[in-house]
Amino acid sequence: MNPALPAPAPVRWDAPTSDRAAGVLMGLACGDALGAPFEFGPPLAADTPVAMVGGGSFGWAPGEWTDDTQMAVVLLEAAERAVAGEGALTDHLDDVAAGWAAWAEQATDVGVQTRGVLSAASRHGAPTAAGLTAAAVARHEATGRSGGNGSLMRTAPAALAYLHDEAGMAEAARTISALTHTDPEAGDACVLWCAAIRHAILTGQLDARHGLHLLPEDRRGAWAARLDEAEENEPAAFDHNGWVVHALQGAWSAISRTAVPDRTGHLLPADHFRLALEAAVRGGRDTDTVAAIAGSLLGARWGASAVPAGWRRVVHGWPGLRVTELGLRGLAVARRHSDVSAWPLSDRVDYRAVASGRLIRHPHDAEVFLGDAAVLDALPVEVDAVVSLCRVGRRRPDRVDAADHVEVWLVDSPDPVANPHLDYVLREAADVVAELRASGRCVLVHCAAAQSRTPTVGAAYAVRHLGIDADRALKDVVDALPDARPHRTFRDAVRQVTR
């Protein structure tokens, strides 16, 4: 370990930092699910559509994540135990070994290297971390090959678990990698990527070189050159992306070579999240893994608020999780939070102090209701879809399918810093209301008190999808909704919404 590394420092938890921490596992899962249908295929042309369609070699459901996210979930569960016991993730690696072994017995797909190590370590009973590491070393010595991408794809929870401690993060990332992948290049890649994720959460910046100082000095130059190469070539150039080096290069190529949109066209800066994931998938071959790797870093940069609302509806996977819950659990680990009675782990957030059951029909669409959080516990009989604009907890509204409850990351604050992607979030919220309506749903749009966020999104929906002038839409919604008073930042944002 480098003795010059600074001591752990406290994390400043503001709304954007929380957003970015929640985005890490959501990004990983979205990239994984987006790439799953295209796995093992050739590179795709730049204009080839990429969507959450499901299918592929293993018949994935639309939006279903694969072994990349599944293995990360086991790490997340161990990190949650560590937080609950005020310990470290690396204190719970025997739980990780047992969790992976149990998962592999029922998994649809398990990587060759990982399956071989798990099988060898399980021959004489339940595997332990020491047993996994020893089996990985033996396999490496027998084959000379353990540099696959299987440890990099799952490494993101280590960045969350050690967000407060860069040195501890580097040590943990390498140790966890070595449970199945002995090759030091696999460990290097995990350290580099975790460092980049951590840096993005804390600063909002994308920098894959940030962790070079955490690598052995004699390998830093080679990795710097590899990152240069990634920035100079398209993702498809790294066609051996089952190898950890090409997988990392393919992911960084997709991120760094995809331009961040400006606001001059129909795209917004936060669309970079989606566009870069599509570029990673178009690189071909191990598409789900490269996109999962890219997604964890993109989520750390752009946050949960940048995940397209339509993706929030469909992305899910083993062991019965939805993508939003996955993100909130990752945030709780990053914040060292284990109180199940408080957000982000609570079943329901208590808004009784501000929510009185305000509810109206949208003045321009009678199949859209606008209300406050109290309505969640007494939904009108017509409502079968909900768009939540505030923290609501993990319990779903009654009678609403999981895919028809969409949570939007929107902070009730006039400070632009609190909502760094406000224009994007309003667009996505308006669009998902329209998507739900187009599928025949009757939709409740709500926030805590129905005073600011609810009328703002109600007006944005009217502008973008019903052809109503912005000022008229704002006036009509505010006049109809008791006590509605969206602040100026939100009003100005509605005026920027286009059809």
N, C-alpha and C positions, 0 to 999 in steps of 0.2 A: 504494500500500500504506500502511496506517496505521502511522506510526512508533511509536505507543504500544503496539503489540502486543508481548506478552512474547516472550522468546527461547525457542526450542524446549527442552522439558524432557523428561527420561527418563520412560518409561512404567513403572509398577509392575506387573509381570506376576505376578499371582496367579491361582488357578484360575478365579474368577468373571470376571476380565477376559479371560482366554483364551477362556472359554466365550462371552462376548459378542462377541468379535472373530470367532470361528468362526461365530457365528450370522448375521453380516451377509449374506454371499452365499447362505447356506442360506435365510434369510428372503426374499431377493429371488427366488430360484428357486422357492420354494414359492408365493409370491404370484403369480408369473408363471404357473406351471402350474395353480394353482387357478382363476385368472381366464380362462385360454385358452379353455375351452369356451363361455364366456358373452360373448366379445368381440362388439361391435357390437349386442348385445341391449339391451332396455330395462331400467330399474331393476326390481329384484325385491322382492317383499314380504319383510318381516322374518322370516317363518317359512318362506321358500323354502329347501329344502336346497341347500347348496353343497358339492361334493365333488370329489375328484380323478378325474373321470370321463372326461376326454379328449373328443375330438370337436371341435365348433365349426366355423367356416368353413374352417379349413385341415386338419381331420381329425387333430388332435393325438392322440398316444397318451395313455392315462391317466398323469398325472404328468409329461408332457413339457413342458419349458420352451420359450419362444419367442424371438423376436429380442431382447427386452429383456435376458434373461440371456446370450444368445449374444454380443451386442456387449460385455457386461461381461466375458465370458470373454477376449476379445481384449485388453481393458485389463488384466485380471489377468495374462495371459501377459507383457505388456510390463512390468508391475510386477515380475514374477518375474525378468525379465532385469535390471532395474534393481537389484534386491537382490543378485543374483549378482555384478554388476559394481560394487557399492557406489556406484551412481549414483542418479539420480532418475527417476521415471516420465516426466517431461517430456523427459528425454534420449532417450526411445525412442518418440517420437510418429510417426516415419516407419514404425516397425514396426507401430504401431497402424493407420496409414493402409493399409499393405499388407495387414495382417490383415483389416481390415474389407472391403477390396476382394475378397480371396480368398473370404471368407465369403459376401459378397453374391452371388457367382456361383452358389452352390449353395443359398442360403437359401430356405426356404419362404415367408418373409414379410420384407419390408424396408420400412421407413417411406418415404413419398413424399419427404419432405425429404432423408432420408439417401440414398436411392437416386439422387435427382437430383444431389446433391453428389458422390457416389462416381462416377457416370457421367461427369460433367463433368471431374473431376480425373483420370480414367483414359483420357481420349481420346488422350493422347500418350505413353502408357506407364504404368509402375507409378506409382501416386499417392504423393505425399509429404505430410507434414503441412502444409507451406506451400501445396502445391497444393490440398489439401482446404480449408484456411482461405480461400484466394483464391476457390475455386469457391463456397463458402458465402456469401461477401460478394457475389459477382456474382449469385447466385440471389436473395439478399435484396434487392439493388438492383433486380432485374428484376421481382420479384413483391411486394415489400414485406412478405413473410411468411416468418419463420423462427423463430417462437415455438412450435413444436410441442414435444411432450413427449419427443422421441426422445433428447435428451441427458441429461435428468433420469433416465430409466429406467435408464441404464447407469452412472451416476456413482459408485456405491458403492465401486468399487475405489480411487478417488482418496482417499477417507476412510481406507481401510486403509493405503495406501501412504504417507500423510503423518500417521499417527496421532501421531507425535512432534513435529509441526510444524504448528500451526494456520495460520500465515501462508502457509507453503508450500502447504498443502492448498487454501486459498482461491484462490491464484493458479493452481494446477494445475487445479482444478475448472473455473474459468472458461476457461482455455486449451483444455482438452479439449472443453468444451461448444462453443466457437467453431469447432472442426474441422468441424462440420456445421451448427451453429445460431448465426447471427450475432446474433440479437435479444438485447439485454442482459438481458431478462427471463429468458431461458433460462439465461444465465450466473448471474444472481442466484439462481435456483431451485437450481441445482447447488451453489452455495456454501452456501446456507442448509441444504440437506439433508445435505451432507457434514459441515457443522459439527454438525448435530444427531446424526448417526451417531457422529461422533468423541466428542462429549460423552456420549452414551449408553454407549459402550464403556468410557469412562474412569470414569464416575460411576454408571452404572445408572439414569440419570434420562432421562425423555422431555421435551425442551424444544426445540420448533421455533424458538423465538426466540433461542436461544443465539448464532446466527451473525449476527444483525442488524448488529452492529458491524462486520462484515466487508464490508458492502455500501456503495456510495457513499451519502454522507449524505443526498442529496436523494431517495433511493429507500427509505430505511428505514421511513419512516412509512407508505408505501403497502403495504409487505409486512407490517408489523405489523397494519394494518387487515385485510388479507386473511387473516391467521391468526386474528384475532378472528372474522371472518365464517365461517371454516371451523369454528370451535368452536361457532358458533351455529346451524349448518345441517347437515342430513344429507348424506352423500356424493352422493346423487342430485340435490341442488340444483346441483351443479357439472357440468352436463350437457354442457358443451363441453370435456370433459376430454382431448381431443386437443391442446388448448392447454395449455402448460406451467403456467400459473397455476392453471387449474381442476384439472389433474392433481395438483398439489401440494396444493391445498386439499381435493380429494376424499380424498387419502391421509391428510392430517392430520385431517380430519373423522372418518374411520373410526377412527383411533387414539385421538383425544382424546375422542370421544363414546361409545366403547365402554367400559363400566364394567369396571374390574379386579375380578374376582370375589373375594369374601372366602371364608372356609373354612366358612361356615355351611351351604352346600348341597352339591351333588355336583360343583360346579366349584371349581377352585383358581386362585390368582392367575396362574400361568403360562398358564392357558387363554386369557388376554387375547391372546396371540400369535395363536391360531387364530381367536378370535371377531372380532378387529379385521380380519383378512384376509377373513373371510367378509363383514363389513360393507362392506369396500372393493369386493368383487366385486358385492354387491347394489346398489351405486350405478349400475351399468349402463354402457353405451357402451364405452369403452376399458378394459375390466375387467382384462385381464392387466397392462397398464402401471400403472394406478393401484394394483393390489394388489402388483405388483413394487416400486414405489416405497415403499409402506407397509411391505412385508415387510423391506426392507433396514434400516429404522429399528427395526421391531419386533424383528428378530433382534439388532440392536445392544443393545436394552434387555433382552430376555429370554434371549438366548443360544441356542446350539445345543441346550442341554438342554431347551428349550421346544418344539422342533420335534416334532410328534406322531410317535411311532414308526412308525405306519402310513404316514405321508407319506415317512419315510426309505426305506421299502421301494420306493416307486414313482417318486419325483421324480428325473428324469434329463434329459439332453438333449445337444445338440451341444456339443463334438465327441466324444461317447461317454463322458460323465462321469456319475457318481452324485452326489447332492446332498451326501453326507457328505464325499467327496473335495473337492468345490468349497469347502466350508467350511474344511477343513484347509489347503487351499492359500491361502485368504484369510488365515487365521491366520498362516501362515508369512510372508506378505508384511507383515502388521502387525508381526510380531516381528522383521522384517529377518533372516529365517532362510532359508538356502539349502542347508544340509547335508542331502543326500539319504540320509545314513546314520543320521540321527536323526529322531525324531518332531518335527513331524507329517508329514514328507516321506518317511520310511523305508518300505521295503516291509514290514518286520516288526520289531516291537519285541522285544528280547531279554529274556526272563524266565527264563533258565536258572538264575539264582541263587535263584529262589523257586518255580519251577514244576517239579514232579516227575512230572506225569502223573496227579494225583489225579482220579478219575472214579467217579461212582456214578449209579445210576438214582434219579430223584426218588422218595422214599418213598410219594408219593401219585399218581404218574403215571409209569408205566414208559417212556413215550415221550418223557420229558424227562430228559436227562442233565445232571448238575451236575459241573463240573470246573474245571481251571485252564488256563492259556494253553498249556501244553505239548501239550494234547490237540488243539490246532488242527493240528498237524503229523502227527497219527495219529488221525483221526476214526474212531469206530466206524462200521462199514459201514451201520448203520441211520440214522445222522445225515445229514439233508439240509437242515438249517437251523441257523443259529448266531445267538445273541444275545450280543454281546460287551459286557462291562461295564468294560473297561479299554482303554487305548490298544493297538491291534494293528497299525497300519501299513496300507499301501495294498493289499497283496496279499490276495486273497480266499482263504478256505479251499478246499481241493480238493473237488470234487463238489458245491459249494454255489452255486446261482445267486446273482447279485448281489443280486436283490431279496429273497433269503432269508437274507442276512447283515445284521443290524441292529446298529449300534453305538449304545450308550447312554452319554450323558455322565454318569458317576457317579464321584465322587472318593472314594477310601478314606480318609476322615478323619472323626473324631468332631466336628470343629469345624463348627457349622451354617453358618458363612460359606462354607465350601468347597463346599457343595451348597445354594445358595439356594432351589432348587425340589425338595427331596428328596422330598416327598410326591407331587408331580407325576411326577417321574422314576420312582419306584417303581410308581406306577399305570400309566404308559406301558410300562414294562418288563414288568410282569405281563400287561398287555393284549396286547402283541405276541407274547408266548409263547403266549397263548391263541389269538390270531389265526392264528399259524402251525400250531398243533395242529389248529384247526378246518379248515384247508386240507389236512390229512393229513400234515403234516410231523412228523418226529422231530427234536427240538430239543436242541441243546447250549447251555446257559447257562454262561458261564464268566467269570472275571476273572483276574487275574494268578496268585494263589496259592490261590484257592478257599477263603479263610479268612473273608472278611468280606462282600464284595459278592455273591458267588455264593449263599451261604446266605440272605442277606437277600432277594434277588429270588426265590429258590426258595420261601421262606416266603411272600412277598407273593403269588406266583402261587397258592399253595395256599389262602390266605385269600380272595383276590378271586374266584377262579374254581372252586375245588374245595370251597368251603364249610367249610374247616377253621378251627377256632379259632386265633387268632394265637399264643398261647403254645404250644399243641400243635404247630402248624406249625413254629415255631422249634425246639422241642425235637426233633422228628422229623428235621428236616433236619440240625441240628447233630450229633445222635447218629449219623446215617448217614454224614456227610461227614468224613473224617479231618482233624483239626486246625482244624475250623471254629470260629471265635470272633468272630461279628459284634459290634461294639462297641455300647455302650448307645444312641447316637444312632440307629443303624440298627435296633436292636431296638424302640425306642420308635416309630420310623416304621412298622414293620410292624404294630404294634398299632393304628395309626391308619388302616391300609388297610381299606377297606370293600368289600363285594361289589358 
